[in-house]
Amino acid sequence: MESATVLSISIAALVIGITAFSIYLSFGPPSVELNDPFEDHED
């Protein structure tokens, strides 16, 4: 493989991995610990 192909696949895999991890933190089991500032200060 050419080095440009390997580099682009590596960058794409990194971006997809970061996106998947962010979705997991936002909607998965760790999301129980997150606070919603709008719910804390409703009038």
C-alpha positions as CSV (number, residue, x, y, z in Angstrom):
1,M,0.0,0.0,0.0
2,E,1.1,3.5,-0.6
3,S,1.9,5.6,2.5
4,A,-0.9,8.1,1.7
5,T,-3.5,5.3,1.7
6,V,-2.2,4.0,5.1
7,L,-2.2,7.5,6.5
8,S,-5.7,8.3,5.3
9,I,-7.1,5.0,6.7
10,S,-5.3,5.6,10.0
11,I,-6.8,9.1,10.3
12,A,-10.3,7.9,9.4
13,A,-10.1,5.1,12.0
14,L,-8.9,7.5,14.6
15,V,-11.8,9.9,13.9
16,I,-14.4,7.0,13.9
17,G,-12.9,5.7,17.2
18,I,-13.1,9.1,18.9
19,T,-16.7,9.6,17.6
20,A,-17.7,6.1,18.9
21,F,-16.1,6.8,22.3
22,S,-17.9,10.1,22.6
23,I,-21.3,8.6,21.8
24,Y,-20.6,5.9,24.3
25,L,-19.8,8.5,27.0
26,S,-22.8,10.6,26.1
27,F,-25.5,7.8,25.9
28,G,-23.9,4.7,27.6
29,P,-23.6,3.8,31.3
30,P,-21.2,6.6,32.1
31,S,-23.8,9.1,31.2
32,V,-25.5,8.6,34.6
33,E,-22.8,10.8,36.2
34,L,-23.4,13.7,33.8
35,N,-25.3,16.7,35.0
36,D,-27.7,18.8,33.0
37,P,-27.2,22.5,34.0
38,F,-30.6,23.4,32.6
39,E,-32.4,20.9,34.8
40,D,-30.5,22.1,37.9
41,H,-31.7,25.7,37.5
42,E,-35.3,25.4,36.3
43,D,-37.7,28.0,37.7
